Amino acid sequence: MEAKMSEWRITPFHGLGPLTFGMAREQARSELGGNFRTFRKTPKAVTDTDAYTALNLHLYYDENYQLNFVEVISGAPFCLRLESVNLFSGSYEEVGKSIEALGHSVVWDPDGPFFPDLGISFYAPHGPKLEAVGLFDRKQFDNYLKLVREIAERRRMRQERRGD
């Protein structure tokens, strides 16, 4: 008999599965166990990221070491679910349309769709396969939206200079 995959539900702007945004790094580590490694995602990152390779998770923390962003990478050993939708059940477009059909707004950004009322972004740089799902607390999502706007403005200005 095949074992049923566990399910981690997303609660928008609150967390997923056993993880809650705002929880201390030590509490998150206690929930998930000690099988992780840390790395600095970017030179400007204020804290190290915890990578749980066996769970396909990256946990990010603010300057007070409180959880504020989770990246779930395709192939996670659990079903990532938002309401009735398994987020890794199809292409990013199919999954995005399924979430939209539930009544949630979606922005189909060239760098990947995101869901403003849910604090969720999709990462699919190489075509239709959804490679990762980003889950944000409210403050971190506001920062993300600011960055998306800046990138869109730079893209628009480049196109104007080229005459597109």
Secondary structure, 3 states (H helix, E strand, C coil): CCCCCEEEEEECCCEECCEECCCEHHHHHHHHCCCCEEECCCCCCCCCEEEEHHHCEEEEECCCCEEEEEEEECCCCEEEEECCEECCCCEHHHHHHHHHHCCCCCECCCCCCEECCCCEEEECCCCCECCEEEEECHHHHHHHHHHHHHHHHHHHHHHHHHCC
